[in-house]
Amino acid sequence: MFHDQLAIVATDVAAHLDRVLASYPDQKVVSAMRYAVAGGKRLRAFLVIEGATLFDVPAERALNAAAAVEALHSYSLIHDDLPCMDDDDLRRGLPTVHVKWDQATAVLAGDALQTLCFALLADPATHPDGAVRADLVASMALAAGAKGMVYGQALDIAAETAAAPLTLEEITALQAGKTGALIRWSAEAGARLAGADIAPLGAYADALGLAFQIADDILDVEGDATKAGKRLNKDAEAGKATFVSLLGLDQAKARAQDLVEQACAALDSYGEGAENLRQAARFVISREM
């Protein structure tokens, strides 16, 4: 059921983003935006949709918020892949945006997708109450900016030239921003749309986000580059500390499993209605890409 629902969300979000971008001018930068938002697991969108389902949030409101987080996530990937950041040529098995077009187009496409995220969240279609929309916008700004995702990316870049590899505590803080902040926003969005308590979903997301990153570090060592659709072993080549290098492969796997159990336990108050979210937590440490 989980995989079926994940596929449905991916299809629905892709169609929604296509409809939104169809109103944009036929320009190279818009083509790059469409290219960047295509594909992917849509895990963040899935968390938005499933979280909203717990509170009977109307589907069209949840879909707008889900599309918003995917636009923001895609912007971050475009910029992360640039030569001045991670300098990657492949993303999801395809040329990265700056390789397919050029660096200027990649920067502009990323900028435009970031602003599209906030336009979608501020749209009355997302919620009729302006205060709810403002909360979604403000919380996204916090998750995406210099206290969240951008902060984590800055720490990651600094680690490349640090005198000593990061400690386990430092890597955990780095990933809480770079990966975890947007996952947390996604999980909490349904509760925000419903005006409900965000704490249980926030606790779920904190454990899920860390498990996700540990699984990424494991895949960077054990994964298949063809399935991953991107270059692997980058951190080892750069001499950067990871959860695997600090914990060892077996302990990293055990830690990820413990975090999944914590994530699932945080959903106890929602009963069977949260089963897809539990399955999502199990999925992040069993995926091959």
C-alpha positions as CSV (number, residue, x, y, z in Angstrom):
1,M,0.0,0.0,0.0
2,F,2.8,2.4,0.9
3,H,4.5,2.1,-2.5
4,D,1.2,2.5,-4.3
5,Q,0.5,5.6,-2.4
6,L,4.0,7.0,-2.9
7,A,3.5,6.5,-6.7
8,I,0.1,8.2,-6.6
9,V,1.5,11.2,-4.8
10,A,4.4,11.4,-7.2
11,T,2.0,11.4,-10.2
12,D,-0.3,13.9,-8.6
13,V,2.4,16.3,-7.6
14,A,4.1,16.1,-11.1
15,A,0.8,16.9,-12.8
16,H,0.1,19.8,-10.4
17,L,3.6,21.3,-11.0
18,D,3.0,20.8,-14.8
19,R,-0.2,22.8,-14.6
20,V,1.4,25.6,-12.6
21,L,4.4,25.9,-14.9
22,A,2.2,25.8,-18.0
23,S,1.2,29.4,-17.2
24,Y,4.8,30.5,-17.3
25,P,6.5,32.0,-20.5
26,D,8.2,29.6,-22.9
27,Q,11.7,30.4,-21.9
28,K,14.9,28.4,-21.4
29,V,14.8,29.0,-17.6
30,V,11.3,27.6,-17.4
31,S,12.3,24.5,-19.4
32,A,15.1,24.1,-16.8
33,M,12.6,24.4,-14.0
34,R,10.4,21.7,-15.5
35,Y,13.4,19.5,-16.0
36,A,14.5,19.9,-12.4
37,V,11.1,19.1,-10.8
38,A,10.7,15.9,-12.9
39,G,11.3,12.6,-11.3
40,G,12.5,11.8,-7.8
41,K,10.9,9.8,-5.0
42,R,8.7,12.7,-3.8
43,L,9.2,11.6,-0.2
44,R,8.7,15.2,1.1
45,A,5.5,15.6,-0.8
46,F,4.3,12.2,0.5
47,L,4.9,13.3,4.0
48,V,2.8,16.5,3.4
49,I,0.0,14.5,1.9
50,E,-0.1,11.7,4.5
51,G,0.2,14.2,7.4
52,A,-2.7,16.1,6.0
53,T,-4.7,13.0,5.7
54,L,-4.4,12.4,9.4
55,F,-6.4,15.6,9.9
56,D,-8.9,15.4,7.0
57,V,-7.3,18.4,5.3
58,P,-8.9,18.9,1.8
59,A,-6.8,17.2,-0.9
60,E,-6.3,20.4,-3.0
61,R,-4.8,22.3,0.0
62,A,-2.4,19.5,0.8
63,L,-1.4,19.1,-2.9
64,N,-0.4,22.8,-3.1
65,A,1.8,22.5,-0.1
66,A,3.3,19.2,-1.4
67,A,4.1,20.9,-4.7
68,A,5.6,23.8,-2.8
69,V,8.1,21.7,-0.9
70,E,9.1,19.8,-4.0
71,A,9.8,23.1,-5.8
72,L,12.0,24.1,-2.9
73,H,13.7,20.8,-2.7
74,S,14.4,20.9,-6.5
75,Y,15.9,24.4,-6.2
76,S,18.3,23.1,-3.5
77,L,19.4,20.2,-5.7
78,I,20.1,22.5,-8.7
79,H,22.3,24.7,-6.5
80,D,24.0,21.8,-4.7
81,D,25.0,20.4,-8.0
82,L,26.8,23.5,-9.2
83,P,30.6,23.6,-9.7
84,C,30.9,26.0,-6.8
85,M,29.1,23.5,-4.5
86,D,29.2,19.7,-5.0
87,D,30.1,20.0,-8.7
88,D,28.0,17.0,-9.8
89,D,27.3,16.0,-13.4
90,L,24.4,13.6,-12.7
91,R,21.2,13.8,-10.9
92,R,18.5,11.1,-11.0
93,G,20.5,9.4,-13.8
94,L,20.4,12.5,-16.0
95,P,22.7,15.5,-16.6
96,T,22.4,18.1,-14.0
97,V,20.8,21.4,-14.9
98,H,24.1,23.4,-15.3
99,V,25.4,20.6,-17.5
100,K,22.3,20.4,-19.7
101,W,22.1,24.2,-20.0
102,D,24.6,26.4,-18.3
103,Q,25.5,27.7,-14.9
104,A,23.5,31.0,-15.2
105,T,20.4,29.1,-16.3
106,A,20.8,26.7,-13.4
107,V,21.1,29.5,-10.9
108,L,18.0,31.3,-12.3
109,A,16.0,28.1,-12.4
110,G,16.8,27.4,-8.8
111,D,16.0,30.9,-7.8
112,A,12.6,30.7,-9.6
113,L,11.7,27.4,-8.0
114,Q,12.5,28.8,-4.6
115,T,10.1,31.7,-5.2
116,L,7.5,29.3,-6.7
117,C,7.5,27.5,-3.4
118,F,6.5,30.6,-1.5
119,A,4.0,31.7,-4.1
120,L,2.2,28.3,-3.8
121,L,2.2,28.5,0.0
122,A,0.8,32.1,-0.1
123,D,-1.9,31.1,-2.6
124,P,-5.4,31.3,-1.1
125,A,-6.0,27.8,-2.7
126,T,-3.6,26.5,0.0
127,H,-5.8,27.7,2.8
128,P,-8.5,30.4,3.0
129,D,-7.1,31.7,6.3
130,G,-4.3,34.1,5.7
131,A,-2.8,33.4,9.2
132,V,-2.4,29.7,8.3
133,R,-0.7,30.6,5.0
134,A,1.6,33.0,6.8
135,D,2.5,30.2,9.2
136,L,3.4,27.9,6.3
137,V,5.5,30.6,4.6
138,A,7.3,31.6,7.8
139,S,8.0,28.0,8.9
140,M,9.3,27.2,5.4
141,A,11.5,30.3,5.4
142,L,13.0,29.1,8.7
143,A,13.5,25.5,7.4
144,A,15.1,26.6,4.1
145,G,17.2,29.4,5.2
146,A,20.3,30.2,7.3
147,K,18.8,28.4,10.4
148,G,18.0,25.3,8.4
149,M,18.9,23.9,5.0
150,V,21.3,26.7,3.9
151,Y,23.0,26.6,7.3
152,G,23.5,22.8,6.9
153,Q,24.9,23.3,3.4
154,A,27.3,26.0,4.7
155,L,28.6,23.7,7.4
156,D,29.0,20.9,4.8
157,I,31.1,23.2,2.6
158,A,33.2,24.4,5.5
159,A,33.9,20.8,6.5
160,E,35.7,20.2,3.2
161,T,38.5,22.5,4.2
162,A,38.3,22.0,8.0
163,A,41.6,21.2,9.8
164,A,40.0,18.1,11.3
165,P,37.0,15.9,10.3
166,L,33.7,16.7,12.0
167,T,32.7,14.9,15.1
168,L,29.5,12.8,15.3
169,E,27.8,15.6,17.1
170,E,28.8,18.1,14.5
171,I,27.7,15.9,11.6
172,T,24.3,15.3,13.3
173,A,23.8,19.1,13.7
174,L,24.9,19.6,10.0
175,Q,22.4,17.1,8.7
176,A,19.6,18.4,10.9
177,G,19.8,21.5,8.9
178,K,20.8,20.3,5.4
179,T,18.4,17.4,5.2
180,G,16.3,17.3,8.4
181,A,14.8,20.8,8.4
182,L,12.9,20.3,5.1
183,I,11.8,16.8,6.1
184,R,10.5,18.2,9.4
185,W,8.6,21.0,7.6
186,S,7.0,18.4,5.2
187,A,5.9,16.2,8.1
188,E,4.4,19.0,10.1
189,A,2.7,20.7,7.1
190,G,-0.5,18.7,7.4
191,A,-0.9,19.6,11.1
192,R,-0.2,23.3,10.3
193,L,-2.9,23.2,7.6
194,A,-5.3,21.8,10.2
195,G,-4.3,24.0,13.0
196,A,-3.3,20.9,15.0
197,D,-0.4,20.1,17.3
198,I,2.7,19.7,15.3
199,A,4.8,18.1,18.1
200,P,4.2,14.4,17.3
201,L,4.9,14.7,13.6
202,G,7.9,16.9,14.4
203,A,9.4,14.1,16.6
204,Y,8.6,11.6,13.9
205,A,10.4,13.8,11.3
206,D,13.5,14.4,13.5
207,A,14.1,10.7,13.7
208,L,13.2,10.1,10.1
209,G,15.4,12.8,8.8
210,L,18.5,11.5,10.6
211,A,17.8,7.9,9.6
212,F,17.5,9.2,6.0
213,Q,20.9,10.8,6.1
214,I,22.5,7.8,7.7
215,A,21.0,5.6,5.0
216,D,22.4,8.0,2.4
217,D,25.9,7.6,3.9
218,I,25.5,3.8,3.8
219,L,24.4,4.0,0.2
220,D,27.4,6.1,-0.7
221,V,29.5,3.2,0.4
222,E,27.4,0.2,-0.6
223,G,25.1,1.6,-3.3
224,D,24.9,1.0,-7.0
225,A,25.7,4.2,-8.9
226,T,23.4,3.1,-11.7
227,K,20.5,2.7,-9.4
228,A,21.4,5.9,-7.4
229,G,21.6,7.9,-10.6
230,K,24.5,9.9,-9.2
231,R,28.2,9.7,-8.4
232,L,28.9,7.7,-5.2
233,N,31.8,7.7,-2.7
234,K,32.1,11.5,-2.9
235,D,32.6,12.0,0.8
236,A,35.3,9.4,1.1
237,E,37.1,10.8,-1.8
238,A,37.0,14.3,-0.3
239,G,38.1,12.9,3.1
240,K,35.0,14.1,4.9
241,A,33.7,12.4,8.0
242,T,30.3,10.6,7.6
243,F,28.1,8.5,9.9
244,V,29.7,5.4,8.4
245,S,33.2,6.6,8.8
246,L,32.6,7.5,12.4
247,L,30.3,4.7,13.5
248,G,31.3,1.9,11.2
249,L,29.0,0.3,8.7
250,D,27.3,-2.1,11.1
251,Q,26.7,0.4,13.8
252,A,25.5,3.0,11.3
253,K,22.9,0.5,10.1
254,A,21.9,-0.3,13.7
255,R,21.6,3.4,14.5
256,A,19.3,4.0,11.4
257,Q,17.1,1.1,12.5
258,D,16.8,2.5,16.0
259,L,15.8,5.9,14.6
260,V,13.1,4.2,12.4
261,E,11.7,2.6,15.6
262,Q,11.7,6.0,17.3
263,A,9.9,7.6,14.3
264,C,7.2,4.9,14.3
265,A,6.7,5.2,18.1
266,A,6.1,9.0,17.7
267,L,3.0,8.2,15.7
268,D,1.3,6.0,18.3
269,S,-1.4,8.6,19.0
270,Y,-2.6,8.5,15.4
271,G,-3.2,4.7,15.4
272,E,-3.6,2.8,12.1
273,G,-4.2,6.1,10.2
274,A,-0.5,6.7,10.3
275,E,0.6,3.3,8.9
276,N,1.8,4.8,5.6
277,L,4.0,7.2,7.5
278,R,5.5,4.3,9.4
279,Q,6.1,2.5,6.2
280,A,7.8,5.7,4.9
281,A,10.2,5.5,7.8
282,R,11.0,1.9,7.0
283,F,11.5,2.7,3.4
284,V,14.2,5.3,3.9
285,I,16.6,2.7,5.3
286,S,15.7,0.0,2.8
287,R,15.8,2.0,-0.5
288,E,18.5,1.5,-3.1
289,M,18.7,5.1,-4.3
